[in-house]
Structures are given as C-alpha cells and as structure tokens.
Amino acid sequence: MATSGTATFNLELTELVEEAFERCGAELRTGYDLKTARRSLNLLFADWANRGLNMFTFDQGTIPMVPGQATYDLPPDTVDLLEHQIRTGAGDVATQSDITMSRISVSTYATIPNKLSTGRPLQIYIERLTAGPRVTVWPIPDNAQAYALVYWRLRRIQDAAGGATTMDVPFRFIPCLVAGLAYYLAMKVPGGLERMEMLKMQYDEAWADAAFEDREKAPDRYVPRQMFIG
C-alpha cells in the first residue's frame, strides 16, 4: 500500500478553531466566533508559559557590554533566561572564553555593599517587569577588555493574530493545542459546560504527553563541588 510520501501535516487557524468548536458540540459560524477563539488561544499560550519550559521557544542572544553600564534591556518577548555566560575575546578563536554567571535574587543584589564596583561581571540579576525584562550585572563591566552577555532565553509564543494562518507551535503540540482550545471554548459556548470536565481531562492528558516529549534527552551531568578547609 502506497503512503503519502509527505510529513507536513499542520492545521491552519480556521481548522484548529473548527475542530475545537466541534469537540464542544458547536460550530464555527461567525466572525465573532473566530475572534473569541483567537482570544482564547492567546490566553492558552500565556498559560503554557506558566506551565513549564517549551523547548521550541528557546532562543540564543548576545548583548555587548558597555564599560560602566550595569543594566541592559532584554527583548520584550522574553519570558525568562535559562542560561547566561559572560564572554571575553569574542570572535577570536584563540582567546574567546565563556564563563557562567551566577543568577542572584533581588535580596542578594540588595545586600551587595558596593554596587559600583567594576571588573569582569560574575553575577546577574533578572527583573521580569511589566514594561519589559532587563538584567543587571555585577561587577559593572570595566574597560580592561570587551565583554558580551551570551544567553539562552525562553521567548513568548507568537500571537494568534488576525493575519496568522498557522500557529507558532510544532506539530507534536497540535493535539494539545486543539484540546486546550476546546476546553477554553467550552466555558463560553452554549451547552459547553456539559462537556467541560471531559475536555479538561483531555487537555491535561494531552499537555502531559507533549510536555514529557518536549524535554532534554541528553544525560544529566553532575559536577562535584570542591571543599576548602582553612
């Protein structure tokens, strides 16, 4: 028996919404139905940002450090930073070096006696503000050499906007996306409450399956700490 020979399955926005409405026992009929479904999708994406790491939203970025400047803005769609290193000798194969920075809390940063100390940055404080995330490094970069902050971030999933045809998710998350949208729509469509508990269970199961697959497959590596006795 011949197979299709393709592996490009995806669902456009209208198809996602139609499938979700059908699971609620309803139909997509009006422009407002599509509008309210898009709003629910964006709320669903916000929920996913709170549920855990979505590996398909990982991005790497670099911020050149400026001597005497401690605070730097991150891209506005940043949810959080996952890794952060200070790089010296950027672009030089012989001298480039990445050193991991320690993430500190606001309490730890507040207790630093001299926040104006300069040198090679070793610690990073991340502020997840409503106006946009930013980082503050300590010590403040000096002018002894060029520094760059290299980071891996968790970005926001792109909006389900009016002009979007497909969603910013990989194919393996499509079942979870449809299940979650159906559950959200069931709270709003007539007669949806009767199916809401079942749809919630389906959504939770689909999320668990997708989240379990969307994880690092590399083996864990443990580095023992050295103990120094004075």
C-alpha positions, -999 to 999 in steps of 0.1 A, spaced: 0 0 0 14 34 -10 20 61 16 16 98 10 54 104 10 49 137 29 52 147 65 40 182 65 7 179 84 -4 211 102 -37 229 108 -45 264 98 -61 287 123 -96 282 110 -92 244 110 -79 245 146 -109 265 156 -134 243 137 -120 212 154 -122 228 188 -158 240 183 -168 205 171 -154 190 203 -176 214 223 -206 203 203 -208 236 184 -199 251 151 -177 279 138 -203 302 122 -195 339 126 -165 362 125 -171 368 162 -167 330 168 -132 332 152 -124 364 172 -133 349 205 -113 317 196 -82 337 188 -85 355 222 -88 321 239 -57 308 220 -37 338 232 -48 331 268 -39 295 263 -4 305 252 0 326 283 -10 295 304 17 275 286 44 300 296 34 293 332 32 255 329 69 249 321 96 251 295 86 250 259 117 239 241 105 252 208 106 287 222 143 286 231 164 314 215 201 324 219 211 360 221 241 383 228 243 417 244 276 437 241 286 450 275 293 487 278 320 498 303 303 515 333 268 503 324 252 478 347 216 474 334 205 461 299 172 455 283 162 421 271 140 415 240 104 425 251 90 390 243 114 373 267 97 351 294 129 343 313 166 334 309 177 298 310 215 301 307 238 331 309 275 335 304 299 364 301 321 361 270 356 376 266 376 377 234 345 375 212 354 365 176 389 353 184 392 315 183 423 316 203 411 338 232 373 335 233 361 322 266 326 318 281 322 318 319 289 310 336 274 338 356 256 332 388 219 343 389 211 361 421 179 373 437 168 408 444 176 402 481 212 391 473 217 421 449 204 445 475 229 433 501 260 439 478 279 466 497 294 484 467 272 481 436 295 504 417 325 480 417 339 474 383 355 443 368 345 412 349 308 406 355 302 375 376 266 377 388 233 386 371 201 398 385 170 394 362 140 417 366 108 404 349 90 437 347 56 445 331 73 471 309 99 446 297 125 423 312 160 436 319 192 424 336 217 440 359 252 426 361 278 428 389 305 439 390 299 466 364 319 460 333 353 477 333 372 488 302 400 462 306 386 441 278 354 437 257 326 417 274 294 402 259 264 387 277 255 354 260 222 339 270 196 313 262 161 326 267 125 314 268 105 336 245 68 341 242 48 321 217 38 343 188 2 356 190 -28 341 172 -33 373 153 -58 380 125 -33 375 97 -17 343 111 -25 311 92 -6 286 114 3 288 150 38 291 164 39 256 177 55 223 164 32 196 150 36 174 181 18 202 202 -12 204 178 -33 178 198 -26 197 230 -34 230 213 -68 217 200 -76 201 233 -68 232 253 -88 255 229 -118 232 231 -117 233 269 -114 271 269 -143 274 244 -165 251 264 -166 277 291 -182 301 266 -204 283 241 -240 273 248 -241 238 262 -203 236 266 -204 232 303 -218 197 299 -185 186 282 -161 209 301 -149 183 326 -142 157 299 -124 183 278 -104 194 308 -92 158 313 -83 155 276 -64 188 278 -44 177 309 -36 144 293 -25 160 260 -4 185 279 13 158 299 22 139 268 35 169 249 55 182 279 70 148 285 82 146 249 94 183 249 124 178 272 162 174 270 173 139 260 209 144 270 222 126 301 225 146 333 260 157 343 269 163 379 300 183 389 311 178 425 319 209 445 354 213 459 356 218 497 383 240 510 392 238 547 410 267 561 
